[in-house]
Amino acid sequence: MPELKYEVTKELGILSESARGWTKELNYVSWNDRDARLDLREWAPNHERMGKGMTLSQEEARKLRDILNNLAL
């Protein structure tokens, strides 16, 4: 399997932190030298490892924002 290349280009915020020190974060991340996308996942300290997560295009992020804005939280 080829090596996965990533770069956190902009840190937007931390949503939570686990007892083991991993943080659930919203960031812009470039995967394999592609344009950075909005990314939500758990990260080990210093971003040396990551858990499963998801990336969103700008359009997907706008749709998600609209859905969340319509929720009574």
C-alpha positions in Angstrom: 0.0 0.0 0.0 1.4 3.4 -0.9 2.4 5.8 1.8 -0.4 8.3 2.8 0.8 11.9 2.6 -1.0 14.6 4.5 -0.5 18.2 5.7 -2.7 20.0 8.1 -2.8 23.4 6.4 -5.1 25.2 8.8 -6.3 24.3 12.3 -9.9 25.5 12.8 -10.8 24.1 16.2 -10.9 21.2 18.7 -14.3 19.7 19.4 -13.3 17.4 22.3 -10.4 15.6 23.9 -10.3 11.9 24.9 -8.8 10.5 28.1 -5.8 9.2 26.1 -5.0 12.7 24.8 -6.4 12.4 21.2 -8.4 15.4 20.0 -11.4 15.5 17.7 -10.6 18.4 15.3 -11.9 20.4 12.4 -9.1 21.4 10.1 -8.2 22.0 6.5 -6.0 19.0 5.4 -4.2 18.4 2.1 -4.2 14.6 1.3 -1.6 13.3 -1.2 -0.7 16.8 -2.4 -4.2 17.6 -3.4 -6.1 20.8 -2.5 -6.9 21.1 1.2 -10.4 20.1 2.2 -12.4 20.5 5.3 -11.6 17.5 7.5 -13.1 16.1 10.7 -11.3 13.4 12.6 -9.4 12.4 15.8 -5.7 13.1 16.0 -3.0 12.0 18.3 -0.9 14.7 19.9 1.2 16.6 17.4 -0.8 15.1 14.5 1.6 12.2 14.3 -1.3 9.7 13.9 -5.0 10.0 13.0 -8.2 8.1 13.4 -10.9 7.5 10.8 -12.6 10.7 9.7 -14.3 12.4 6.8 -13.4 15.2 4.4 -15.9 17.7 2.9 -15.8 19.8 -0.2 -16.9 23.4 0.1 -20.3 22.5 -1.2 -20.7 19.6 1.2 -19.6 21.9 4.1 -22.3 24.5 3.1 -25.0 21.8 3.0 -23.9 20.5 6.4 -23.9 24.1 7.8 -27.4 24.6 6.5 -28.6 21.3 8.1 -27.0 22.1 11.4 -28.5 25.6 11.4 -32.0 24.1 11.1 -31.5 21.8 14.1 -32.9 22.9 17.5 -29.7 22.2 19.5 
